[in-house]
Amino acid sequence: MKRIIVALFLIGFLINLSACSGVKMITPERKLADKVDTTKLYKQTFLKKMNSVKDKFRQGKADLALKELAAVKETDLSSAEKSTKKNLFGVIHFSQKNYESAAKNFEDALSLSKEDPSLEAQIYLNLGSAYYKTNQHDKALATLSLADFHNLQDNEAKKYHQLYAILSQQLGKKEQSLTSLIRSLEDKKTIEELKSENRYSQVEELFFKLPATEKVRLLEDFDAEKNLTVPYLAYKEAEVAFKEGNKEKVKDYYAWIEKRYGANNEIMNLMKNLGVRTENGNAKVDLHYVGVVLPISGDKKSLGERALAGIDIAMEELGADPSKKYRLEMKDSQGSAATAAFAVKDLIEVNNVGAIIGGLTPNSATKEYLEAKKHGVLFISLSPVFLPKEEKNHLLIEVPASIESQVKHLFSPQMITKLGSRPAIIYPRNELGEAYANEFWRRSKIQNMDVTGIISFDRNSMDFKDPVKNLLGIKFTREREEELAIVNEISNLEKNKSIKRIQNLQPQIDFDWVFVPALPKEVVQILPNFNYFDAFNLNYVGVPSWRSELMTNEGYRYGNVFFLDESLGTNETPFTQKYAQKFNKQPKFVETISYDSLKIISNIIEADQNIATLQDLDLALTKKSSIQGESGSWKLDENIWMKDIATFKIKRDGVEAL
């Protein structure tokens, strides 16, 4: 961690030399006091000389830059110009790892920098960094403490807070470290961005170790700062209060957040949802009364009937026990997502059901879940819900493996060991593909994985060569002109040969495996293009839909082809026996997950006889570590239910479970 942060500082110095030297004219981005007029501090002739020095340094001519900088006479220079010159000396010495000399120049520069607040703040950061590199941590922290970070540009302020946090932590000043870590996250605009940063997990860990009064004081210290971390921490505190049954505390936090961050829709949606759960949580409901939303009419009627058949077997099993008096309230979605969402609302507000089964198709599942979420009611979805992870919670159980479950398994240590640590993705430009791509990117950031390619394709295209050429680096030949010229020359020498070259430029394979969350009919048109462009025997990973006859017949031809899916048992179970006995056929996937949906509700409720209200159910789910069902098991991870996933390989003689 230490090496990474210091590398960031050094990169910042090299890229932002003009910011370090403070010789730019005032721009809207520059955080200078309004009273400072830099035209009176820096002469144009001086600026040209500094720009010349910086150009040489950027070209890698550090010694020449130092020589030219030394030749600048200080006789007619203003204090700010002298400070700028010495600061630039320090930056170049720092880049050469001559930290003692860099520190000496920064010290000299600091004494002359008072006229330019931005320059002064930057020099404090530079000097603190030099002290840090020479292991003078006390001195480094003391130096940073003197800087007014408000005068730094955003990128430099972020580095300042990161270094301040590291030094504070090392010196046992945990509260100062927490404050700086929070400020280092100031640029995060969404909760997804915030939570994907490793620094946020450090913030949360330190924050929840504070006494209650210290937490409140810390949050109020940030009153004037629009930092997303602050209201999100307040929301997490309100969530703790909800779990403790402290409704007044939840209301206090709601009022505090609404007053200061009411314009942030993402935070307010979280708080509104928590408010509904708080208000409705103590209402007595019959948790054995379950709402079901399925297409009983319309073009998806047959699918709805199959789901009902699975639920019917579950009801018969539960009905065998007189103590388990389950009732179902059916609503017809008519195959419409809007009708389905209204049905969910009706089941909760009119029928007062304790849980809902629905979402037989992805589009309907998303709308139905959002409606159930508004009311704080458990929703068992028969399809994956295409929402960002941050919009899901523990009151959603996706019976088929969710996108988060699949991608988590994809980035598991076992998969990384088998496939490698440099992934790439080719995904369709539709709701499903973008949901996979977003979660793929989120998970890669959490695990600090280097994603080497993110390529999308048009599902309506008749030619899938372009996305493959993009990933292999052979689409934009202008970027590889020199290499192409050499290859073409060789090709011309070979022109009399009978075999014609298919691809001149060799593919650039900077990835270990490619994730392709697409349908089989698209995949069998995409993967052959890798071989066409001389990229042989690559690793490809797909999604559950790859368990198909088309992929089984074709997949093994393209390389090492894997897919993720639930580990479906082949043995007969009481469910399959009862289903076959009643319907004279074996149940398929829809029937199995529908059966599972009601059994999951039963397993949750029957496991805790004290569950009497929606809040009881809510809290019971947060405390439950796992759920077992007919089609698999789920574990609560990051406040959402993740299903256990297996990996399969498509071989010439069929599918092999790994």
N, C-alpha and C positions, 0 to 999 in steps of 0.2 A: 504493500500500500504506500509506504514511504517513498519508494523509488518511483512509483507511478506519479504521485503528486509533484515531486521535484521535476520529473520529466515534463509535466504540464507547465510548470513555471518557466522552464528553460525554453520550451517551444513558444510560450507567450512572449518572452523577451526577444526571441529572434524574429517573430512575426510582427510584433507591435513595437518596433524600434522607435517609430515616430511618436507613439504614445509614451514610451519610456523617456524620451528626450524632452518631451513637452514643447516641441518647436512648431507644432501645427497651429494654424490660426483657429479661432474659436469656431466650432461647428455645433449644430443642434445636439449631436450625440455627446459632445464633450461636457462633462459635469463640472463646469467652472462656476464660481460665484459671478453673479451678473455684473458686479462692479469691475471685474478684471478685464482690461482691454489689452489683449496680447500684442496688438499692433505697436504698442508703446514699449513692449518688453523685448521684442525680437526684430532686428533689421533684416530686410530682404536678402542682403548680401550674406549675412550669417546663415540664414535658412538654406540658401543655395549650397554653401560649403558643407553644412550638416547633411543635406540630402545626398551630396556627392560621396561623403564618407559612408553613409548608410548603404548606398548602392554598391559600393565596393565590398562592404561587409556581407551583403546579401549574396554577392557573387562568389563568396568563399575566399575573398582576398583580405583576410583579417589583418595581416601584417601591414599591407599597403594602407588599409583604412586607418590603423593606428598611427602610421607615419604621417598621413595627410592631416589627421586630427591634431597631432602634436604641433604641426606647422601653423595652426590657427593661433595667431597672437592674441593675448588677452588684454592688451593695453586699452583698446577702445570698446571692450565688451561690457554689456550691462551685467548686473549680478545674476539675472535669470539666464543670460547667455553663457556665462562662466559655469553656472550650475549645470546647464544642459550639456556643455562640453565634457565636464567631469563625469556626469552620469553616463554619457555615451562611452567614455573610456571604461567605466565600470562594467557596463553591459557586455562589451567585447571581451574584457578579461574574464567575466563570469562564464561566457560561452567557451572560453579556452580552459576552464576549470582552474583558473588562477584566482581562487576565491579571496585570499588575503588582499591581493592587489585590488580586486573588485570592491571589497568592503572599504578600503582606504579611499578610493575614488568616490564611492557613494557617500561616505562621511563628509568629505570635502564638498561634495555637491549639495548635501543637505543644508550646510551652513549658509548657502547662498540662494536657497530656493524659496524664501518666504513670499516673494512677490507673486509667485504663480502657484496657487493652491493645488492644482492638478499635478504639476511637476513635483511638488513637495510630497504629496501622497504617494506618487509612483516611486519616488526615491526611498521613502520609508519601506515600501514593499520590497524593493530591490535590496536594500540594506538588510532587512530582516531575513530575506532569502539567503543572502551571503553568510550571515551569522549562522543560519540553520545548517548550511552546507559545511561549516567549520565546527559543528557540534556545540555551538554556544547558544543553547536553547533558551536559557533565561534571558540572555541579552536579545535574542531574536524576538521573543514574546514582548519584552519591554519596548522594543523598537516599534513593533506593529501596533502596540497599544497607543502610541503617540500619533499614529496616522488618522486622518479623517477619511475613512473609506468612502464617504459620500462623494468625494471629489475624484474617485477613480471611475474609469469607464467600466461598463458592466462586466466584461470578460476579466478585467484586472481585479475588480472587486470580488468576483467569484474565487479567483486564486488566493486573494488576501484572506478570505474567510476560511478556505480550505486549509491554508497553512496555519492560520490562527487556531483552528480546531485541533489540528495535529499537535501543535506545541502545547496547547492547554491540556490536552489529554495526557501527553507525556509528563507534564509537570503536575498532574493530579488536580487540575482545576476543571472539574467536570461540568460545572454550570456554564463557565465561559466557553468550554468546548461545545456544549449543546447549543448555546446562542449562536456561535459562529457556524455550526453545521446547518442550523435553520436558515441563516442568511445566505449560505452558499447554495441553497436550493431556491433562491428567490426567482430564478428564471423559469421555473417549471409552471406551465400554464394549465396542465390537466392532471388529474389524479393518477392516470396511467403513467404519465411522464414521471411524476413524483415518486411513485412506488417502485418504478423500475430502476431508480438510483440506489446503489448500495448505501449511500450516505443516509438515505431516509430510514433504513432499518436501524442504523446507529442512533438516529434521532429518537425513534420510537422507544428503543431500548433504554436510553438515558432518561427520556421524559417520564416513562412509567415507573422509574425508580425514585422519582421525586415525591416528597410528601404532598398531600392534596393542596395545601395552601401555597406551596412553591409552584405547583403546576399552574394554578390560577394566576399568580403573580407573573410568571413567565409569559403566559398568553397575553396578559394585559400590557406587558412591556412592549409588545409588538403592535399595539393598537393602531399606530399611525402608518404601519408598513403593510402594503398589500402583498403579503407572502402567503401562497396557497397552503404551505405547511401548517400555518397557525390554525386556520379554521378546520383543517382536516384533523389535527390533533385534538381540537375541541370536540369535534364530532366523535372521535374515538373515546374520549372521556364520557360523552353523553351516552354512548353505547354501553360502556361499563356501568353507568348509573342505571340504564334500562335493565341490564342483567341482574342488578342488585334490587330491582323493584322500586327504585327511587324516582318516582314520576316528577316530583318537584324539581329535582336536580336536572332532569332531562329538559323540562320547560325553561329553566334558567339558562342552560346552554343554548337552547333554541333561540331564545330572545337575544342573547349575547351575539350569536353568530349572525342572526338576521339583521341586527342593527349595523354591524360592521361589514358583513360580507353578503348582504342580501342580493346583490347584483350577480353573484356567482351562482349560475343555475345548477352546476354540478354538485356543489356543496349543499345548496338548498334542497335539491331533490333527495339527497341522502337524509337530511334532517327532517324533511316532510314525511319520508317513509318511516323514519324512526318515531316521529310524532304519532303517526297513524297506529304503528305497532303498540305504542305506549297507551294511546287512548282506547284502542279496541282490545288490548291484551287481556284485560281483566274480565271481559264479558264472557259469561258462561256459554259454551257451545257444546253441542253433541258431536264429539270428535269421531263417533262411529257413523256419522251422517256425511257421506262423501258425494261431492258433485262430479259429474262426468260430462265432458263436452266432446262430442264426436260427430262426424258427418253421417247422419242417419238417412239423409236424402241428398240428391245432387250427384255430380259426376264422381265423387269420392265415396259414394255409398258403400260399395263393396269393401273398401278398406276399413270403413267404420264398422261394418258388420264383423269383419275378422277380428278387430280389436275387442268388440263386444263379446265375442266368443271366448277370448282369453280371460276377460274380466268375469264372465259367467262361471268359469271353472273355479276361479278364486272365491267368488261368492258362495258357491256350493261347499267349498272346503271350510270357509269361515262359519257358514250356517250350521255345520255339523256340531259346533260347540254352542250350546244355548246361551252361554255367558257373553258371547261375542255377537251382539245384535247390530250388525251393520246394515245400513240402508243406503241405497243409491238414488240420487236425483239426476235424471238424464236431461240433457239439453242438446238439441240438434243444431250444429254449426252450419249446416247446409253447404259445407265446403267453402265458406266465406270466412276470412280472417276477422273482418269487422263484426260479423254476426257472432263469431266465437268469443271475441273479447267482451261483447255485450252480454253473452250468456254467462261468462265468468262473473261479471259484475252483478248480474241478477241472482246467481247462485249464492253469492256472499251476502248481498244486501237484503234479499227477499227470503231466500231459503235458509240462510244462516248456517251453511255447511262448514265443516271443520277442516276440509282439505279438498283439493280439486285434481282430477286426472284429465288431461287433455293434450293439446299440441301435437296432433297426429301428423301434421306437416310442418316443416320449419317456419314458413311464413306465419302460419296460424299460431305456432308455439310461442314466437316472440311477443305477439300482441296479447295473447292470453296470459303469459307470465307477467308482463308489465301491469296488467289489470289486477292480477292476484297480488302482486308486490305492493301496489298502492294500499291494499287492505291488510297487509301483513299475514296472508294466508298461504299455507304450504301448497306448492304447485308441483305435481308429478308430471313431467313432460315426456311424451312418447316420441319426440324428435329433439335433436340438438337445438339449442336456442342461440341464434346468431346475434349476440350482443357482446360488447367488450366485457372482459372479466370483471371490471370495476362496477358494472351495472347488475351483476348477479350477486346472490347471497345464499346463505345456508337454507333458506326457505324454498329453494329450487333444487329438485333432483331430476337430472336428465337421465332417463333410463338407458337409452342408447349412449354410448361413450361420447361425452362432450368434446368439443374441439380442444378445450383446455386439457382434458384427460389425455387425449392423443398426443398433443404437442409436448406435454410434460414427459410422457414416456419416450417420445422421440429424442428429448434432450437428457434422458436418464444416463447415469454413469455407464450402465451396461451397453447402451446404444452408442454412446460416444467412443467407448473402448473398441467396439466392433467396427464402427463406420469411420471414425475420425472426428476431429474438432473443427473442421472448416466446412460448414454447410452452405448450401445455396437452395433457392426455391424458385420454381416456375409455377405460377398459379393463374387460374382463369379470372378475367375481369367481370366478376359477378359477386353477389352478396356472399355466397359460400366461400369463394376463393379469397376475397378480401378479409373475411373473418379468420380464415386460416393464416393468411399472411400477417395480419396484425398480431395474432397470438404468437406466431413464429418469431416475429421481431421482438415482441415483449419478452418472451422467454429467453431469447438469445442475449438480450441486454442484461437480464438478471444474472445469467451465468457467465457473462463476459466472453461470449463466443464471437468469433470473427466471421460474420456472415459475408461471403464473398460475392454473392449475386442475388438480387431480388428482381425477377423478371415476370411480367404479366403477359397474357395473350388473349386475343379476341376469340371467344368460343365460336363465333360465326365464320371465322376464317377458313378458307379451303386449303391454306398452306401454312404449316406450323414450323417452317424453317427459320423464320426471323427470330423468335424468342430463343431458339437453340443457338443460332449464330451470335446473338447478343451475349449469351452466357459464356460462350467459348471465345469471345473476343475477336470474331472474324467478320462481323458485320460492317464495322467502320474501318475500312482498310486504310483510310487517310492517317489514322493514328499509328499504323505499322508500315508506313510507306517504304522505309529503308529495307525492312525485312521482305516486303512484297517484291521490291525491285530485284533483290537477290534471287528469290524463289522463281520469279518470272524468267530471269536469265537462265537459270537451270532448266526451267521448263522448255525454253526455246531450244536449248542444246539437245533436249530429249524429244524434239518434235517429230523425229522420224520413227520413234518407237511406236509399236502397234497399240499399246495400252495408253489411253488418254487419261490424264490426271483429272480427278474429280474435284479436288480441293487444293488450291495452291498454298494458302497460308495454313500452317499447322495450328490446331486449336490450343488455346492457353487454358490448361486445366489447373486452376488455382483453388479448387474445391475438392473435398473428399467424398461428398455425396450430395444428391439433389432430391429435395422433397417436392413431389408433384401431387398436390391435393386436387386432382381432376378426375372426371369420370372415365371409365375404361375406354369408351369409344374415342375420347380425346387423347388418352395416353398412348394408344396403339398407333396414333398418327404423329405423336411428339417424339417418343423414344427412338424410333428408327433413324431420326435425323442426326442423333449423336454419332451413330456408326457411319452415316453418310459423310459426316465431316471429320472422319478419322479419330473420333473419340470413343475408343472401344473399352469394353469391360468395366464400365463405371457402376457405381452404386446408386440405385434409385429406391426411394421409399414412398409408398403410397398410403391411401386411406382405406377404411373398411369396404368401400364400394369395389375395391380391386379383388375382393373375394367373388369372382365372377367367372363364368365359363370362358368369356372372351379373353380375360387376362391369363387364366390357367392355360389356355391353348397357345397364346402368343407371347406372354411375358418373358419366359425363360430365354427367348431369342435375343433379347436386348442387352443383357449383362447380368449383374447381380441385382435382382428385383425383389424387394421386400415390401410388405404392407403391414399396417397396424390394424388390429381388430380385437374384439372381445374373444376370450378363449372359450368358445362354445363347446360344451361337453357333448360327447357322442353317445354316452350311456343313457338308457331309459331312466326317467324320473317319475315320481308319482304324478306330476303334472302331465307329462307326455302320455302316460298310460291312460289317465282319466280323459284327456282330450281325444285320444284315438278311440277310446271306448264310446264316447258320446257322439263324435262327428265322423267316425270311420276314416280318419286320415290323420297324418302327423301334423302337429303345429309347426308353423313357420315363425320367422322373426317377429312379425307384428303381433301374433297371438301370444308369443312368449313374453315380450316386454309389457304387453297389456295385462297379462296375468300377474307379472312382477309388480306392476304399479300399485295394485290394491294390496298385495302381500307386503310391500314395503311400508305402506301406511299402517297396516295391521301390526307389523313387527315393531314399528316405532312406538305406537300407542300402548301395545300390550307389554312392552318392556318396562314401562314406568306407570304404575297404577295411580300415581299422584297427578298425572296430567288431567287437568279439568278445564283449563282455559287456553286461549290462543297463545298467551304469553308463556304458560307452562310448556306448551309444545315448542314454541320458539326457543326457549332456554334449554329444553331437553335436547334439541338438535345441536345446539352449540357445544354441549357437553359430550355428545355421542362421538366416539372416535371412528366407528365404521358401521356400515349397513350391509347386510348380506341378502342377496336375492337369488332368484332362479337363474338369471342371466349373468350374474357376476357379483362383485362386491365394490363398495364405494368407501372412500376415506375422506374425512373433512380436512381440506388443505387450503390455506389462504382464504378461509371462510366460504369456500364453495366445495361441492361434493365432486370428487374426482373418482372415476371408475378405473379399476385395474384393467390394464391393456396388455396384450401379448404381441409378439412380432412373428410374422410368418414369411417364409421365402418361397417364391414360385420357382419350381424346378421342372425339368422335362417330364418327370413322372408324377407331377402333382404338386400339392402345397405341403410344405413342411413347417411345423411349429418349432420355433427356436426357444 
